[in-house]
Amino acid sequence: MVRYLKQAPSKSFADTSHADVAQRVGQIIEEIRSEGDAAVRKYAELFDRQSLDSFRLSDDRIEEIMGTLDQQVIDDIVFVQEQVRTFAQAQRDSMQDVEIETLPGVFLGHRHIPVRAAGAYVPGGKYPLTASAHMTIITAKVAGVPRVVACTPPIRGEIPAATIAAMKLAGADEIYLLGGVQAVASMALGTESISRVDMIAGPGNAYVAEAKRQLFGEVGIDLFAGPTEILIIADDDADPFVIAVDLLSQAEHGPDSPAILVTTSTEVAREAIEHIERILPDMPTKDFAEPAWRNWGQVIVVDDLEEAYSVADQFAAEHVQVFTLDPSAALTKMHNYGALFLGEDTCVSYGDKVIGTNHVLPTLGAARYTGGLWVGKYLKTVTYQTIENAQSSAELGRVLGRAARVELFEGHARSGDVRAWRHGGEQFEWIDRALARTTSAGATR
């Protein structure tokens, strides 16, 4: 039986699309489509408060910017990026090209081909998400993408030095000081100064998310993103204080970020709520965390862990932490999640910043049908086929003729007939008629 100690409305993708945002984003996209760099400069001045002849940072300028950072900052970026790169490379190594022989001389295969150009959007705003540079750029480079374009906005008029350093060290080929819809549209459509890309990845605010939504199809995207989510599954032995801290760690992402506890213990639930109420008043990021918890936080008590896993699967949350005596059981019990964090020593914030798995993950229930960003997102798995045996081609031609005519596709059937005729000695009236007409026409000429 499910009992709510704290309940909130559910969120869906319909909640993320607003008519005024969609209209404004559409207007900006169409201006950039028709006016190119002129429109980009217009909106960069309006939204980013910057006026530059070129938004692209030169190598010398990048080195100068990186020189303003403490060496410890650089060292930490390098360490984290090595974790991301190591895991991404293991993922890439697991993806093998395939070729099999299904009939004598009939070979079918697939290859994994990287897109030719990818765009990485690294948001700025109130909290610069340096780690997003690792997740989007390194993953693309490990996948084999030859050209990676990275964009990030200035923050309150200042260049985000750590973000620029992360982009450079991750392997970005082009770095632009450019944010918002104008950055996404420039990469997707191309302008006089920015060549278009094939795919765009990275999080952003409602306007960035809407731009990706409207441009999808003209350009590939990683995911339709919503607010960050955390769900914690806990049993009687879980530490309520750790639960409270971890729930708030994700609530600070934004005022609409759901933070959910599903537990088998009423005592753990009540104590976690009490800890949250004590921690929030002094939390530096309470302007986001407090409304997120107040409006979107939930605490659910269930009878046993089987029910907990079931409830969690219904949420299909972006991040799921499992604080139980046997956290690894969730690997077989659960099906719908963006990423699992098993045990009290493993927190979502590790995934966000340092551990090496990708933090661009499905939200708003999308984990029911997709995983997050990984090297495979930058790869096109394409097939090929070849027939090197005439008799196999003839046999397939006979089957094709019959199968296609069941579906009334005469043209398809005739493609099969020709192979059966050429290699199998089959006779077809339509071929005799066609050849007779061809011969007659030749004689007339």
N, C-alpha and C positions, 0 to 999 in steps of 0.2 A: 504494500500500500504506500502510495506517495503522499507525503505531508509537507506542506510549504510553511516554513518559518518566515520566509521572505519571498515574495513573488513579484515578478515584473512581466510586462508584455513581451511577446516574442518579436524578433526582428526578421525581416525578409528583404530580398533585393528590391521589392517595391518601395520600401521605406527609404532607400538610398537615392532615388530619382525624384527630383523636384522640378516642376515646370519652369520656374524662374532660372534655376541653375542650368537646366538643359537648353533653354532659349539663349542664355548669355554665352554658354560654351559654343553652341552652334554658330552664333554670330561671329565669334572670334575665329573659329575654324575656317569659316567661309571667307573672312577677310584675309587670312593668311594664305588660303588657297589661291585667291585672286591677286593679292598685292605682295605676297612674299615677304622679303626682309623689311619692307616699309611698315607692314602691319606688325611684324615681330617687334620692331623698335618701338612702335606706338604703345604696345601693351607692356613691354618691358619697362618703359618710362612710367606707365600708369600704375602697374602692380608691383614692380620690383624697385621702382624709383632709381633707375639707372639709365644712363645715356652713354652708349659706347659705339665707336665705329665698328668694332668687331667683338662679338660675344665669345669668340674662341680664345682660350688662353694659350699663349705660346709656351714652348718648352722652357724658355728662359724665365717667363713669368711664373710658371708652375714651380720651378726650382726656387725662385725668390720667395714664393708663398710658403713652400715647405720649410724654408730656412727660418721662418718665424716660430716654428713649433719646437717645443722641448724634445730632446732625443727620446725621452721615455714615451712620449706620445707616438713617435714614429716606430719605436721598438714594439709597442703594444699592437699597433696596426699590423705590423709585419707578422707578429705571433698569431694574431687572430686570422689573418688572411691565409697563413699556412694551414691552419685547421680546416678552413673552408675549402682550400685547394685540395688538400689530401682526401677529404671525403668526396668532393666532386670528381676527382680523378678515379677513385674507386668505383663510383657510379658509372663513369664513362667506360671504364675497363670491363664492366659487366655487360655492356651492350655489344654484341657481336654481329657482324654481317653473316648472312645465312645463304647457302645455296644447296638445293637438294635435287635429285633426279627422281621424278615421280613416275615416269614411263621411260622406256628405252629412248635415250636421246632427248628427253624433255627436261629442261632445267629451269627451275624456279628459284628466285632469290630475292633478298632485300638488302638494302644498304642504308646506313645512317648518314645523312648528308647535313652538315650544319648550314643554317641560313647564312647568307653572304654578309649581312650587316644587321646589327642589333643596337637598339637604343636603351640606355639605362637611365631611368629618372630617379634621382636621389633627392628627396624632399628636404626643405629647410624649415621655414616657419618657426614656431616656438621652440621645437626641439629638432636640431639637425640630426638626421638618422645616418650617421657615418657608416654604420654597419650595412646599410642597404647597398653601399658601393661594393662591399665584399660580395654580397649575395648575388647581385645582378651581373657585375662585370667579370668576376673570377669564373663564375659558372659558365658564362658565355665563352670565355677564352678557353677553358678546359674542354668545352664542347667542340672547339675548333673554329669559332666564328672569326673570320679574318679582320673584320672592322667593327669595333665597338665604340659607339658615340655615347658620351656621358653628359648629362645636364644637371645642374643644381642651381638654385637661386641664391642671390645674396641674402644675408639675414640682417635686417635692420640697417641696410646699406653697407654692411661689411662682408668681405669675402670669407666664406667658411673654410679656413685654412686646413683643418683636420679632414674635412670632406674632400677637398681637392687632393690632399696627400693620399687619402684612401683610394680615390679614383685612379691616380697615377700609378700607385704601387700595385693596384689590382690589374693594371694592364690596359686601361682605356687608351684608344688610339686618338680620340679627339675629345677635348673637355671644353664645355661651354658654360659660361656663367649666365644661366638662363633658367627661369622657373615657370611653373604653372602651365596653363593651357597652351601658351605660346611655345613653350619648350616641347611639349608632346606633339603639337600640331606640326612644328617645324621638322621634327624627326620623322613623323609619319608621312608628311606630304612632300617634304623637300622645299628648299627656298634657293635663292641665288647663292647663298653662302653655306648652306647645310644640305648635303646630299641625303636623300631619303633612306630610311632603313626598312628592313623587312619585318622586324618584330620589336616591340617595346615592352620592357619589364620595369617593375618598381612601384612602390606605394606612393600615395599622395592624398591630398585633401579631396573634398567632394567635387571640386572643379576638375582636378586631374583625373579622378575616377570617371567622371562623366565624359571627359575628352577621350579617354581610352575606349569607353563604351561606344561613342559615336563614330570613332575612327576604325573600330574593329571590322575587319573585312578588307579595308584598304591596307591595313597593317595587322600583323598578328600581335596578340598581347599575352601576357602571362596568365592573369586571372582578372575577373571582375571583383574588385576588392571592396570590402566593407570595414566596419570598425573592428579593431582587435578584440578577440574573445579569449577568455580563459575559463576552463571548467576543471574543478578538482574533485576527484573521487577519493573519499577517505573512509577508513574503518575506525573502530573504537580506539585503536592505538595511535592514531595520527595526532600530531602536535597542533593544537588550535592556533597557537601563536604563529607558527610557520605558515599555516594555511592563510591566516589573516594578512601577513606580510606579502605572500605571493599573489593573493587576489588583488591587493592594492597595487602591486607592481605592474599589473596589466591595465588596471582601471585608469592609471595616470596617462595612458596613451591618448585618451580623449573622453569628453563628457558623455559619449554614447557607447562606451566600451562595456559589454556585458562581462560580469564576473560572477561565476556560479559555483556553488558548493553542493555536491551530492554526497551524502554521508549516511552510514548505517547507525550513527550515534547522535541522539538528541543532545547529549552533553557536549560533544565536540562541536556541534552546530551552534549551540548557544554561546559557548566560550569563544568561538571564532568571531561571532557577531560582536561580542563585547570587546574583544581585542581590536577589531576594526574601528569601533566607535572611539576607542582610546587613542589609536594611532592617528586617525585622520586629522584632528585639529592642528597638530604640529607638522603635518606632512607638507613639504615645500611645493608639491605639485597637487595640492588638494583642490585647486580651482578646476582641474579635470577629474581627479579621482573621486572627489566628494559627490558631484552630480552623477557620475557614472555609477557609483555604488548605490546612491539613493534611488535613481530612476531605473537602473538596469541590473542591479545586483539581485541574486536569488540564492536562497538556502533551502535545500530539499532534503528531507529525511526519508529513507527507504528501509525496507525490512531486512534486506540482505544484499550482498555484493552482486548477485545475479541481477537483481532489480536495478542496482546502481549502474551496472554496465548497460542495461537496456535503456534506462533514462538518458544516459550519456550519449548513446548511439542516436537517440531521437534528436538531441541537440546538434549532433554532428559538428562539434565545436572546433575552432581553429587550433587551440592548444588544450591538451588534456594532461593534467598531472595526476599521477596515481600514488596515493599515500596509503598503502595497505601492507599487510605482512608479506604478501606475495605479489608485488607489483607486476612482475613479468606475466602473470596470468592474463593481464589485459591484452597482451599480444594476440591471444587466441580468442578471447571473449569479446573484444570490441572490433567493430568494422568501420565506423564512421568517425574520422578525426583527421585533422591536418597533420599533427605531430603528437606523439606520446612522449611524456617525460616520466620515467619510472623511478619511484622512490623519493624520499624526502630530501636526499642530497642532490636531486636533479630538478632544477627549476626552469620555467619558461624563459626567464631572463638570460640564462646560459644560451639557450637557443637563439634568442634575439641578438646577442652580442658576441659570444666568444667560443662556443663549443664546436662549431663547424658545420652543423646541419643548416639547411636553408631556412630563413625565417619568412620568406614570402609564401604564405599559406592560404588555403581556401577559408572563407568566412561565410556567414549567413546560410549555413546548411549545405554549402557547395561541396563539403567533404563527403557527402553521400555519393558523389560521382567523380571526384577528381582529387588528386594530390596537389602538392605545392610545386613551386619552381625548383627545377633541377636540370641537369645537363640535357636530359631528354627533351625538354621544352624548346631547346634551341636546335634540335635535330629533326630533320624530316626523314621519316622511315619510308623509303620508296621501294617499289618492287620492280623486278625485271623478269623476263622470260625469253627463252630461246628453244627452238626445236632443231635438232641436228640429225634427226632420223626421219626419213621420208614416210615409212610405214606408220610411225606414230602420228605424223601430221595427217595422214590419210584417215586413220582411225578417229582422231579427234574431229576431223572434218565431217565424218559421217554422223557422229554424235551431235555436233553443232547443228547440222542441218535439221535433224529431228527436233532437237530442243528448241531451236529458234522458231520453227514453224508452229510449235505448240503455243508460242507467245505471239504469233502472227508477225514476226520480224523476218520478212522474206529476204531483205538485203543481207542480214546477218547470216541467214541460212546459206545464201549463195557464196559467201566467203568460205564457208566450210565445204560446200559442194566443189569449188574449184580445186581445193587441196585433195579431196577424195578422187576427183577426176584426174588430176595431174599425177598423183602418186599411187592411187589404188585401182586405177582402171575403171572406175565407176562411170556410168553413162547418165547424162541428164539432158532432158529435152530442151530445157531453156538454154543450155550451153550450145547444143547443136544448132538451135535457131539463131543464137547470137553470132556464132561463127559463120553460119551460112550467110547471114546478112552482111557480115564483114567481108566475106569472100566476094559476094555479089557486088557490093559497093566498090571493091577494088577492081573488079573486072570492068565495071561501067566506066571508071576513071581511065 
